[in-house]
Amino acid sequence: MENNNRQSIWEKVEPLLLSGKQKDYLLHSRIVERAMKEIISGEGGQSDILIPAAILHDVGWSEVSPDLQLAEDEANKHRALVEHIEKAPPIIRKILSELGYDKDIIQKIIDLVIAHKFTDPKEKDKQMLIDADTLSDTYKESFYSDVKSYNSTSRKNWEFRSKNTFYTKTAREIFEKQLNERLKEIEEAESKINYSNRL
């Protein structure tokens, strides 16, 4: 995917991602793009479709009400997730049409995005987007941003993320590396706290 096409998508999507309330969707989407590039390098795939899908996968959050985004109860959390998928296609279609994308390519990108939650796809490109989305939350910047966004602890976030599963070998390998790095950071921080408490 040409850099200026990618940049043009980012210019249109940044303000939309910044309207997300639950977490830093701009940071998250940038790291999903990074994870997707790494997965493509190991698994292959059509970067002209996969990279835009990675950038645009959470754009639907811009149309989910702030109250629903911040809901505490499980029913409304689920409803928010469903809405962010349902509201994404028209936004994606508008952005990519304005940038001159072919209708067939736009539809392929939309098909990937709407499959990134609540599905167990057999198609490798859909699996790769799910893997990139899941994997991104173990990268350092996103991991610690989520700790803050969800008012959690590093240890609890690590335990939650350690249960993640992946479709592709490349994502599993990156996941193990990232998870081990986060664990090392957590153990070092806990060791410093324990040492300070003994003084």
C-alpha positions in Angstrom: 0.0 0.0 0.0 1.4 3.3 -1.0 2.5 5.6 1.9 0.4 8.6 0.7 -2.8 6.4 0.4 -2.1 5.2 4.0 -1.5 8.7 5.1 -4.7 10.0 3.5 -6.7 7.3 5.3 -5.0 8.4 8.6 -5.9 12.0 8.0 -9.6 11.2 7.6 -9.8 8.7 10.4 -7.8 10.4 13.2 -10.5 12.8 14.3 -13.0 9.9 14.3 -10.8 7.7 16.4 -10.2 10.6 18.9 -13.9 10.6 19.7 -13.6 7.2 21.3 -14.3 7.3 25.0 -13.4 3.9 26.3 -9.7 3.8 25.4 -7.2 5.6 23.1 -8.5 4.2 19.8 -6.0 6.3 17.8 -3.0 4.7 19.6 -4.7 1.3 19.4 -5.4 1.6 15.7 -1.8 2.7 15.0 -0.5 -0.4 16.8 -3.0 -2.6 15.1 -1.5 -1.3 11.8 2.0 -2.1 13.1 0.9 -5.6 14.2 -0.7 -6.2 10.8 2.5 -5.2 9.0 4.4 -7.7 11.1 1.9 -10.5 10.5 1.9 -9.8 6.8 5.7 -10.1 6.8 5.4 -13.6 8.2 2.1 -14.8 6.7 1.8 -12.9 3.4 -1.4 -11.3 2.3 -2.8 -8.3 0.4 -1.4 -5.3 2.2 -3.5 -3.0 0.0 -6.6 -4.5 1.7 -5.2 -5.6 5.1 -3.5 -2.3 6.1 -6.6 -0.1 5.4 -8.7 -2.6 7.3 -6.3 -2.4 10.3 -6.4 1.4 10.3 -10.2 1.5 9.9 -11.3 -1.5 12.1 -12.5 0.6 15.0 -13.8 3.7 13.2 -17.4 2.7 14.1 -16.8 3.8 17.7 -17.1 7.4 16.5 -20.9 6.7 16.1 -21.5 4.9 19.4 -22.9 7.2 22.0 -20.4 8.2 24.8 -22.7 6.7 27.5 -22.8 3.4 25.7 -19.1 3.4 25.2 -18.5 3.9 28.9 -21.2 1.4 30.1 -20.3 -0.7 33.0 -22.9 -3.5 32.7 -22.2 -6.5 30.4 -25.4 -6.1 28.3 -24.5 -2.5 27.3 -20.8 -3.3 26.8 -21.9 -6.0 24.4 -24.3 -3.6 22.7 -21.5 -1.0 22.2 -19.3 -3.6 20.6 -22.1 -4.6 18.2 -22.9 -1.0 17.4 -19.2 -0.2 16.6 -19.3 -3.0 14.0 -22.7 -2.1 12.6 -21.8 1.6 12.2 -18.4 1.0 10.5 -19.4 0.2 6.9 -20.9 3.5 5.9 -18.0 5.4 7.5 -15.5 3.2 5.7 -17.3 3.4 2.4 -17.4 7.2 2.6 -13.7 7.6 3.5 -12.4 5.2 0.9 -14.8 6.5 -1.8 -13.5 10.0 -1.2 -10.0 8.7 -1.6 -10.8 7.0 -4.9 -10.8 3.4 -3.9 -12.5 0.8 -6.2 -15.9 -0.4 -4.9 -14.8 -4.0 -4.9 -11.7 -3.2 -2.7 -13.9 -1.1 -0.4 -16.3 -4.0 0.0 -13.4 -6.4 0.8 -12.1 -4.0 3.5 -15.6 -3.7 5.0 -16.0 -7.5 5.0 -12.8 -7.8 7.0 -13.8 -5.1 9.5 -17.2 -6.5 10.2 -15.7 -9.9 10.8 -13.2 -8.7 13.5 -15.6 -9.3 16.4 -18.1 -12.1 17.2 -16.9 -14.4 14.4 -14.6 -17.4 13.9 -13.7 -16.9 10.3 -12.0 -19.5 8.1 -10.6 -16.9 5.6 -7.0 -16.1 6.4 -7.3 -12.3 5.8 -10.1 -12.1 8.4 -8.1 -14.2 10.8 -5.1 -11.8 10.3 -7.2 -8.7 11.2 -8.5 -10.4 14.4 -4.9 -11.5 15.2 -3.6 -7.9 14.7 -6.4 -6.4 16.8 -5.8 -8.9 19.6 -2.0 -8.8 19.4 -1.8 -5.0 19.5 -2.9 -5.0 23.1 0.3 -6.7 24.2 2.6 -4.1 22.6 4.1 -1.8 25.3 2.3 1.5 24.4 -1.1 -0.1 24.0 -0.7 -2.4 27.0 0.0 0.4 29.5 -2.6 2.7 27.9 -5.2 0.0 28.5 -4.1 -0.4 32.1 -4.9 3.3 32.6 -8.1 3.3 30.4 -9.6 0.3 32.2 -8.4 1.4 35.7 -6.5 -1.9 36.1 -3.1 -3.0 37.1 -0.3 -4.2 34.9 -0.4 -7.6 36.5 -4.2 -8.0 36.0 -3.9 -6.8 32.4 -1.1 -9.2 31.8 -3.1 -12.1 33.2 -6.1 -11.1 31.1 -4.0 -10.8 27.9 -2.1 -14.0 28.6 -5.4 -15.9 27.8 -5.5 -14.5 24.2 -5.5 -17.0 21.3 -4.4 -16.5 17.7 -5.0 -18.0 14.3 -1.6 -17.4 12.7 1.8 -18.7 13.7 3.4 -15.3 13.3 0.9 -13.6 15.7 1.5 -16.4 18.3 5.3 -15.9 18.0 5.0 -12.1 18.4 2.5 -12.5 21.2 4.9 -14.7 23.2 7.7 -12.2 22.8 5.6 -9.2 23.7 4.0 -11.0 26.6 7.4 -12.1 28.0 8.6 -8.5 27.7 5.6 -7.1 29.6 6.1 -9.8 32.3 9.7 -8.8 32.7 8.7 -5.2 33.1 6.0 -6.0 35.6 8.3 -8.2 37.7 11.0 -5.5 37.7 8.5 -2.8 38.8 7.1 -5.1 41.5 10.6 -5.9 42.7 11.4 -2.2 43.0 8.1 -1.6 45.0 8.9 -4.6 47.3 12.4 -3.3 47.8 11.1 0.2 48.6 8.6 -1.2 51.1 11.4 -3.0 53.0 13.3 0.3 53.6 
